[in-house]
Amino acid sequence: MLKNYLFAIALLLFAAPAFAQSNDLAVTLGGYFPINSQIPVGNSFAIQGNFGHRILHVPLASLFIEVPVAGTFNSDVFTTGHLLSLGTYSAVFVTPGVRLKLAPGSPLSPYLAIGGGLAHFSKSGNSLANSSSTNAGTFDFAGGLEMKIFPYLSLRGEVRDYYSGSPNLLPGADARQNQLLATGGIVLRF
């Protein structure tokens, strides 16, 4: 009988905080893959942090306000034909938005996200456009999957597309472009 009471108390101690968790903090690592760019640019390493706060919860879905901040490092800018690197650039994206998480109580939870904000591109190399940095408006669209491994900890895999204004790498190359980030990492819920 005492064992049953102890089990019930332990269950409440571990389960009750899980219902109160309304924030999450994710750190993910992966790759940066610029697509539909006017000039050839290389892939690079990417890191992303994401803070989310749950604003609505129903049994099959939760809605979060989120602030993803992503950074990429040293993407090469090539001449036509990828023969010669003209320099490198790095990017930072900050795009507050919303995330819809489906089946938040299950071990596997898919989600979709959308947001908008700012992209900052820093350039280095003598052949790139004169300014050393450029800011541009950006929108992001994301999809991912979370897998719970502990009451407060999950693994996350995500693909996020930052659709931004031009990084202004070369004169005359000023079209909007997609920057695809594929990342994976951990999520702490509190």
N, C-alpha and C positions, 0 to 999 in steps of 0.2 A: 504494500500500500504506500509506504513511504517512497519507494522507487518511482511509483506513478506520479506522486506529487513533485518530486525532484525533476522528473522528466518534463512535466507540464511547465514548471517554472523555467527550466532551461530553454524549452521551446519558445516561451513568451519572451525571454530575454533576447534570443537570437532573431525571432520573427518580427517582433514589434518594431525595432528600429528599421527593418527593411521596408515596412509600410510607410515610415516617416521620411524616407530618403527622397528629397525633392531636388537635389543638385547632383551634377556629375562633372568630373574633370577628366579629360582624356588627353593622352600624349601618344602620338602616332608617328611612325617613321616610314619612309618609302621613297618613291621615285616621282620625278617631275617630268612630264612629257608634253612639251608645247606642240600643239597641232594647228593646222590651217594658218601657219605663219607665212608672210610674204617672203621671208628670207629663211634659209636653213639655220636652225638652232638645235643644239644638242640637248639630250636628256641630262638630268642631274639628280642629286640627293635632295630630299625634302623632309621637313619636320613640321608637325602641326600640333598645336594645343587647342583645346576646345572646352569652353565652360558652358554648361547648360543648366537652366532652371526650369523645372516642370511647373506649368501654369494651369494645366487641365489634365485630369485623369478619369477615364472611364474603364470598365473592365477589359476592353480589347484594344485600347489605344491611350497614348499619353502625348500631350503637346508641350514642347519645350521652347523657350526662348534660348538661343545659343549665340555664342561669339567665338567663331573659329579664327585663329591666327595662324597662318602658314608661312613658312619661309623656304626658299630654294637657294641653292648655292652654286655659283660658277657654271652656268650653262654656256657652252661655247657658241659663238656666232660665226658661221662659216661663210666663205665665198660660195657662189653657185658651183655645185658639183662637189662640195665638201672637201676641197683640196687644201684650203688654208684657213686657219682660225683668225678672225679679225679682232677678237677680244672675248671677254666674258661678261655676263650680267647675272645679277641675283635679284630675287623678287620677294616682296612681303605682301601678303593679302590679308585684309581685315574685313570680314563681311558678316555683320550681325544679321540674324534671321530667325527662322522657326524650323523646328524639327518635329516630324510626326513619327512616333515610335509605335509600331504595331506589336501586339501581344507582349506588353512590357513585363508581365509576370512569368512568362515562359523562359526556359533555358536559352532559346534562340529567339532574338527579337530583331526583325528587319526594320529599317527606318528610311525615310526620305527627308531631305532638307533643302531649303531655299533661302537665299539672303542677298544682300547687296552692301557694297561699301567701297573701299579704296584699295588700289594696288600701287605699290611703290617699286620702281625698277631702278637698280643701281648698276651703272656700266663702268667697265674698265677696258682700256685698249685704245690705241691711237687712231685706229680706223673707224671707230664707232662715232655716232653723232656727238656733237660738241658738248652738250650738257652731260654732267656726270650722273644725273638722276632724273626720273620722270614720274609723275603721279598720274593715275588714270582711274576713272570709275570702273567698278567691276560688279558683276552678278555671279552668284555661285549656285550650282545645283549639285546635290549629292545623294548617294544611296549607299547603304551599308548594312552590316549585320553585327550584332553584339551577341556574345556567348558568355553567360554567367559561369564563373568558376568558383566564386565564394560569395557570401551574402553582400559584401561591399565592393567586389572586384569583378570586372568583366574583361574579355578580350574583344577588340573591335577591328573590323576590316572595312575599309571605306574607299570609294572612288568619288572624287569631287572635281567638278569642272568649273574653273574660274574663267568667265567670259569677260575680258577686259578691253579697255582702250589700248591703243598701241604703246608698246614699250619704247618707241622712238629710237630704235637701235641704229638705223641708217637713214639718211635723208631720203624722203620719198616713200619710205615703208611705214605707212601710218594707218593701216587697217586694223580693225578689232581682231582679237585672236583668242583662241581657247588655250588654257593651261590646265592640263589634266594632272591631278595628283592621285596616286594609288598608294594608300598607306595602311599600316596595321600597327596596333599597340594595345595599351591598357586603359581601362576606365575605372576611376575610383568614384563610388557613389556615396554621398553623405547627406 
